[in-house]
Amino acid sequence: MRTLMAYAAGLLFGLGLAISGMTDPARVLGFLDIAGEWDPTLAFVLGGAVITTFIGYRLVLRRSSPFFADEFHLPTKRELDSRLLGGAALFGIGWGLSGYCPGPAIASVVGLTTPLVAMLVAMIGGWWLAKRFSGSR
């Protein structure tokens, strides 16, 4: 049941990305182009996600446990370290250069383009390098 729920959540996420237009890298790059023809759509999508998450967490965490697991698995680490900051910087650079972040990239795979393939190859290469040189996970 957990796998089915994870699949349903991923499907809902991908559908939301497609409906909001966030699978279009031009829309994301338009948001990042604050000196040119700025497209505020991403700000509204992000705002909606923050509001939904804020309300959702408050409702869900009132329960003693999730529906399909024995316990909640919440992050416990609170400090910022070089791995987190470096990963965030690489994510931001890649997103700014390609217009894709991992979620929309996976959701866009049905309309495969050369820039998307380049981004996916770089993302998979980054995962491989991180795993190879981190010594864990």
Secondary structure, 3 states (H helix, E strand, C coil): CHHHHHHHHHHHHHHHHHHHCCCCHHHHHHHHCCCCCCCCHHHHHHHHHHHHHHHHHHHHCCCCCCCCCCCCCCCCCCCCCHHHHHHHHHHHHHHHHHCCCHHHHHHCHHHCCHHHHHHHHHHHHHHHHHHHHHCCC
